[in-house]
Amino acid sequence: MNSLLSVTNLNKDYGNKRGCFNVNFDLFPGEVLGIVGESGSGKSTLMNCLAGHQSVDTGSVMFNSETLGNIDTVQMAEVDRRQLARTDWAFVHQNPRDGLRLGISAGANIGERLMAIGGRHYGDIRQTAEQWLEKVEIRAERIDDRPSTFSGGMQQRLQIARNLVTSPKLIFMDEPTGGLDVSVQATLLDLLRSLVRELGLSAIVVTHDLAVVRLLADRVMVMQQGEVIETGLVDQVLDDPQHPYTQLLVSSILQV
């Protein structure tokens, strides 16, 4: 099977501080990869480099795009990267307010992404928005309400609907349950798991919560000081960690 995303020798430094060092991995269609590590391990830096939010010092990120073919996203033009972010890619922020427009309605938040890929018929866009609100367990009659009137959990579900409505091939998720109450986290994780499986999504999930990785991911990468120090199937790594750092993470000795 051809990989959807292939990362080779990716490096990112901040002056004398190492962000990512010599990161290599492949992500395959329909696969969910979890990236874990303590604060400062480089996991968020890696995510932002992959998603084009930060520049890369050296290395390549090859993505098998529907429209552009197999392309190095590190070298691609900014206009093409923005187009990719509207079509094949999606990004779910930890704080949903970073991924939503709070001054427009819930339906407009979803419809805006449809319009960015050519949607023009108001009735069709509104109907699709209603369908997606229900899919993420928000009542369709709230379509004209602004996200600022929603709870944190509902805002996160709306952000997910806004991102998935265009059927992306790859979704980046940065601490998708961070900052939510435990009961809300559980509901959101169940929703994410069902959507990922139902839609056959590929996803990269950055999280400090190993329970999130165990529930959502197929494979996991453990990072320390910018390097990937262990990788493998989730059950294999979390149930029988080989690297001493991973053993500390799993035993919750480290504050992550």
Secondary structure as a PSIPRED ss2 file (coil, helix, strand):
# PSIPRED VFORMAT (PSIPRED V4.0)

   1 M C   1.000  0.000  0.000
   2 N C   1.000  0.000  0.000
   3 S C   1.000  0.000  0.000
   4 L C   1.000  0.000  0.000
   5 L E   0.000  0.000  1.000
   6 S E   0.000  0.000  1.000
   7 V E   0.000  0.000  1.000
   8 T E   0.000  0.000  1.000
   9 N E   0.000  0.000  1.000
  10 L E   0.000  0.000  1.000
  11 N E   0.000  0.000  1.000
  12 K E   0.000  0.000  1.000
  13 D E   0.000  0.000  1.000
  14 Y E   0.000  0.000  1.000
  15 G C   1.000  0.000  0.000
  16 N C   1.000  0.000  0.000
  17 K E   0.000  0.000  1.000
  18 R E   0.000  0.000  1.000
  19 G E   0.000  0.000  1.000
  20 C E   0.000  0.000  1.000
  21 F E   0.000  0.000  1.000
  22 N E   0.000  0.000  1.000
  23 V E   0.000  0.000  1.000
  24 N E   0.000  0.000  1.000
  25 F E   0.000  0.000  1.000
  26 D E   0.000  0.000  1.000
  27 L E   0.000  0.000  1.000
  28 F C   1.000  0.000  0.000
  29 P C   1.000  0.000  0.000
  30 G C   1.000  0.000  0.000
  31 E C   1.000  0.000  0.000
  32 V E   0.000  0.000  1.000
  33 L E   0.000  0.000  1.000
  34 G E   0.000  0.000  1.000
  35 I E   0.000  0.000  1.000
  36 V E   0.000  0.000  1.000
  37 G C   1.000  0.000  0.000
  38 E C   1.000  0.000  0.000
  39 S C   1.000  0.000  0.000
  40 G C   1.000  0.000  0.000
  41 S C   1.000  0.000  0.000
  42 G C   1.000  0.000  0.000
  43 K H   0.000  1.000  0.000
  44 S H   0.000  1.000  0.000
  45 T H   0.000  1.000  0.000
  46 L H   0.000  1.000  0.000
  47 M H   0.000  1.000  0.000
  48 N H   0.000  1.000  0.000
  49 C H   0.000  1.000  0.000
  50 L H   0.000  1.000  0.000
  51 A C   1.000  0.000  0.000
  52 G C   1.000  0.000  0.000
  53 H C   1.000  0.000  0.000
  54 Q C   1.000  0.000  0.000
  55 S C   1.000  0.000  0.000
  56 V C   1.000  0.000  0.000
  57 D C   1.000  0.000  0.000
  58 T E   0.000  0.000  1.000
  59 G E   0.000  0.000  1.000
  60 S E   0.000  0.000  1.000
  61 V E   0.000  0.000  1.000
  62 M E   0.000  0.000  1.000
  63 F E   0.000  0.000  1.000
  64 N E   0.000  0.000  1.000
  65 S E   0.000  0.000  1.000
  66 E C   1.000  0.000  0.000
  67 T C   1.000  0.000  0.000
  68 L C   1.000  0.000  0.000
  69 G E   0.000  0.000  1.000
  70 N E   0.000  0.000  1.000
  71 I E   0.000  0.000  1.000
  72 D E   0.000  0.000  1.000
  73 T C   1.000  0.000  0.000
  74 V C   1.000  0.000  0.000
  75 Q C   1.000  0.000  0.000
  76 M C   1.000  0.000  0.000
  77 A C   1.000  0.000  0.000
  78 E H   0.000  1.000  0.000
  79 V H   0.000  1.000  0.000
  80 D H   0.000  1.000  0.000
  81 R H   0.000  1.000  0.000
  82 R H   0.000  1.000  0.000
  83 Q H   0.000  1.000  0.000
  84 L H   0.000  1.000  0.000
  85 A H   0.000  1.000  0.000
  86 R H   0.000  1.000  0.000
  87 T C   1.000  0.000  0.000
  88 D C   1.000  0.000  0.000
  89 W E   0.000  0.000  1.000
  90 A E   0.000  0.000  1.000
  91 F E   0.000  0.000  1.000
  92 V E   0.000  0.000  1.000
  93 H C   1.000  0.000  0.000
  94 Q C   1.000  0.000  0.000
  95 N C   1.000  0.000  0.000
  96 P H   0.000  1.000  0.000
  97 R H   0.000  1.000  0.000
  98 D H   0.000  1.000  0.000
  99 G C   1.000  0.000  0.000
 100 L C   1.000  0.000  0.000
 101 R C   1.000  0.000  0.000
 102 L C   1.000  0.000  0.000
 103 G C   1.000  0.000  0.000
 104 I C   1.000  0.000  0.000
 105 S C   1.000  0.000  0.000
 106 A H   0.000  1.000  0.000
 107 G H   0.000  1.000  0.000
 108 A H   0.000  1.000  0.000
 109 N H   0.000  1.000  0.000
 110 I H   0.000  1.000  0.000
 111 G H   0.000  1.000  0.000
 112 E H   0.000  1.000  0.000
 113 R H   0.000  1.000  0.000
 114 L H   0.000  1.000  0.000
 115 M H   0.000  1.000  0.000
 116 A H   0.000  1.000  0.000
 117 I C   1.000  0.000  0.000
 118 G C   1.000  0.000  0.000
 119 G C   1.000  0.000  0.000
 120 R C   1.000  0.000  0.000
 121 H C   1.000  0.000  0.000
 122 Y H   0.000  1.000  0.000
 123 G H   0.000  1.000  0.000
 124 D H   0.000  1.000  0.000
 125 I H   0.000  1.000  0.000
 126 R H   0.000  1.000  0.000
 127 Q H   0.000  1.000  0.000
 128 T H   0.000  1.000  0.000
 129 A H   0.000  1.000  0.000
 130 E H   0.000  1.000  0.000
 131 Q H   0.000  1.000  0.000
 132 W H   0.000  1.000  0.000
 133 L H   0.000  1.000  0.000
 134 E H   0.000  1.000  0.000
 135 K H   0.000  1.000  0.000
 136 V C   1.000  0.000  0.000
 137 E C   1.000  0.000  0.000
 138 I C   1.000  0.000  0.000
 139 R C   1.000  0.000  0.000
 140 A H   0.000  1.000  0.000
 141 E H   0.000  1.000  0.000
 142 R H   0.000  1.000  0.000
 143 I C   1.000  0.000  0.000
 144 D C   1.000  0.000  0.000
 145 D C   1.000  0.000  0.000
 146 R C   1.000  0.000  0.000
 147 P H   0.000  1.000  0.000
 148 S H   0.000  1.000  0.000
 149 T H   0.000  1.000  0.000
 150 F C   1.000  0.000  0.000
 151 S C   1.000  0.000  0.000
 152 G H   0.000  1.000  0.000
 153 G H   0.000  1.000  0.000
 154 M H   0.000  1.000  0.000
 155 Q H   0.000  1.000  0.000
 156 Q H   0.000  1.000  0.000
 157 R H   0.000  1.000  0.000
 158 L H   0.000  1.000  0.000
 159 Q H   0.000  1.000  0.000
 160 I H   0.000  1.000  0.000
 161 A H   0.000  1.000  0.000
 162 R H   0.000  1.000  0.000
 163 N H   0.000  1.000  0.000
 164 L H   0.000  1.000  0.000
 165 V C   1.000  0.000  0.000
 166 T C   1.000  0.000  0.000
 167 S C   1.000  0.000  0.000
 168 P C   1.000  0.000  0.000
 169 K C   1.000  0.000  0.000
 170 L E   0.000  0.000  1.000
 171 I E   0.000  0.000  1.000
 172 F E   0.000  0.000  1.000
 173 M E   0.000  0.000  1.000
 174 D E   0.000  0.000  1.000
 175 E C   1.000  0.000  0.000
 176 P C   1.000  0.000  0.000
 177 T C   1.000  0.000  0.000
 178 G C   1.000  0.000  0.000
 179 G C   1.000  0.000  0.000
 180 L C   1.000  0.000  0.000
 181 D C   1.000  0.000  0.000
 182 V H   0.000  1.000  0.000
 183 S H   0.000  1.000  0.000
 184 V H   0.000  1.000  0.000
 185 Q H   0.000  1.000  0.000
 186 A H   0.000  1.000  0.000
 187 T H   0.000  1.000  0.000
 188 L H   0.000  1.000  0.000
 189 L H   0.000  1.000  0.000
 190 D H   0.000  1.000  0.000
 191 L H   0.000  1.000  0.000
 192 L H   0.000  1.000  0.000
 193 R H   0.000  1.000  0.000
 194 S H   0.000  1.000  0.000
 195 L H   0.000  1.000  0.000
 196 V H   0.000  1.000  0.000
 197 R H   0.000  1.000  0.000
 198 E H   0.000  1.000  0.000
 199 L H   0.000  1.000  0.000
 200 G C   1.000  0.000  0.000
 201 L C   1.000  0.000  0.000
 202 S E   0.000  0.000  1.000
 203 A E   0.000  0.000  1.000
 204 I E   0.000  0.000  1.000
 205 V E   0.000  0.000  1.000
 206 V E   0.000  0.000  1.000
 207 T C   1.000  0.000  0.000
 208 H C   1.000  0.000  0.000
 209 D C   1.000  0.000  0.000
 210 L H   0.000  1.000  0.000
 211 A H   0.000  1.000  0.000
 212 V H   0.000  1.000  0.000
 213 V H   0.000  1.000  0.000
 214 R H   0.000  1.000  0.000
 215 L H   0.000  1.000  0.000
 216 L H   0.000  1.000  0.000
 217 A C   1.000  0.000  0.000
 218 D C   1.000  0.000  0.000
 219 R E   0.000  0.000  1.000
 220 V E   0.000  0.000  1.000
 221 M E   0.000  0.000  1.000
 222 V E   0.000  0.000  1.000
 223 M E   0.000  0.000  1.000
 224 Q E   0.000  0.000  1.000
 225 Q C   1.000  0.000  0.000
 226 G C   1.000  0.000  0.000
 227 E E   0.000  0.000  1.000
 228 V E   0.000  0.000  1.000
 229 I E   0.000  0.000  1.000
 230 E E   0.000  0.000  1.000
 231 T E   0.000  0.000  1.000
 232 G E   0.000  0.000  1.000
 233 L E   0.000  0.000  1.000
 234 V H   0.000  1.000  0.000
 235 D H   0.000  1.000  0.000
 236 Q H   0.000  1.000  0.000
 237 V H   0.000  1.000  0.000
 238 L H   0.000  1.000  0.000
 239 D H   0.000  1.000  0.000
 240 D C   1.000  0.000  0.000
 241 P C   1.000  0.000  0.000
 242 Q C   1.000  0.000  0.000
 243 H C   1.000  0.000  0.000
 244 P H   0.000  1.000  0.000
 245 Y H   0.000  1.000  0.000
 246 T H   0.000  1.000  0.000
 247 Q H   0.000  1.000  0.000
 248 L H   0.000  1.000  0.000
 249 L H   0.000  1.000  0.000
 250 V H   0.000  1.000  0.000
 251 S C   1.000  0.000  0.000
 252 S C   1.000  0.000  0.000
 253 I C   1.000  0.000  0.000
 254 L C   1.000  0.000  0.000
 255 Q C   1.000  0.000  0.000
 256 V C   1.000  0.000  0.000
